[in-house]
């Protein structure tokens, strides 16, 4: 599997990003890879030419899990705590 990320230099200097970042390329895909770009700078157009480095591909190993049914899950430190329960935010006042 591969992930397509925007290049940070183009994003910082020109506001150019990848629309669905990161884009996912499935492990079994064998066709051409297209990258849909978005210029977030409404004041200035960006001109790209053939060979410009517009994105970067990160290759990742694909893991396959085997799930086993159980009657009950064992406990954990987090328990049933939801959003924000792992720290960094206090309780609402």
C-alpha positions in Angstrom: 0.0 0.0 0.0 1.2 3.6 -0.6 0.1 6.9 0.8 0.4 10.1 -1.4 1.2 13.2 0.7 1.6 16.8 -0.4 5.1 18.3 -0.5 5.6 20.6 2.5 7.6 23.2 0.5 4.9 23.7 -2.1 2.3 23.8 0.6 4.2 26.5 2.6 5.4 28.6 -0.3 2.5 28.3 -2.7 -0.5 26.9 -0.9 -0.5 23.8 -3.1 -1.8 20.6 -1.5 -3.2 17.2 -2.4 -7.0 17.2 -2.3 -7.6 14.0 -0.5 -4.4 13.9 1.5 -3.1 11.4 2.2 -4.4 9.6 -0.9 -4.3 5.8 -0.6 -3.0 3.5 -3.4 -4.2 -0.1 -2.7 -1.5 -2.8 -2.7 -3.0 -4.6 -5.7 -3.4 -1.5 -7.9 -1.3 -1.6 -11.1 -2.4 1.5 -13.1 -1.2 5.0 -13.4 -1.2 7.1 -10.2 -2.9 10.5 -10.6 -2.6 13.2 -7.9 -5.4 15.8 -7.6 -4.0 19.1 -6.5 -5.6 22.2 -5.0 -4.2 25.7 -4.9 -5.3 27.3 -1.7 -3.9 30.7 -2.6 -6.7 32.6 -4.2 -4.5 35.5 -5.1 -1.7 33.8 -7.0 -1.8 31.0 -9.6 0.9 28.4 -9.6 2.4 27.1 -12.8 3.6 23.5 -12.8 5.6 21.8 -15.5 6.4 18.2 -16.4 8.9 16.8 -14.0 8.0 19.1 -11.0 7.9 17.2 -7.7 4.3 17.7 -6.6 3.7 15.0 -4.1 5.5 12.2 -2.2 4.7 8.6 -1.9 5.1 6.7 1.3 5.2 2.9 0.9 3.8 0.9 3.8 3.6 -2.8 4.6 0.1 -4.2 4.6 -0.8 -6.3 7.7 -3.6 -8.8 7.8 -5.3 -9.4 11.2 -7.1 -12.5 12.2 -10.0 -11.7 14.6 -11.1 -14.2 17.3 -14.5 -14.0 18.8 -14.6 -13.7 22.6 -17.4 -13.5 25.2 -15.9 -10.5 26.9 -12.9 -8.1 26.5 -10.2 -7.9 29.2 -9.8 -4.6 31.1 -7.4 -1.9 30.1 -6.0 1.3 31.7 -8.2 3.4 29.5 -11.4 1.4 30.1 -14.5 2.9 28.5 -13.0 6.5 28.5 -13.9 8.3 25.3 -12.7 11.4 23.5 -10.1 13.3 25.6 -9.9 10.6 28.3 -6.1 9.9 27.7 -5.0 13.4 29.0 -4.3 16.9 27.8 -7.7 18.2 28.5 -9.4 18.8 31.8 -13.0 18.2 32.6 -15.4 21.0 31.5 -16.0 23.6 34.1 
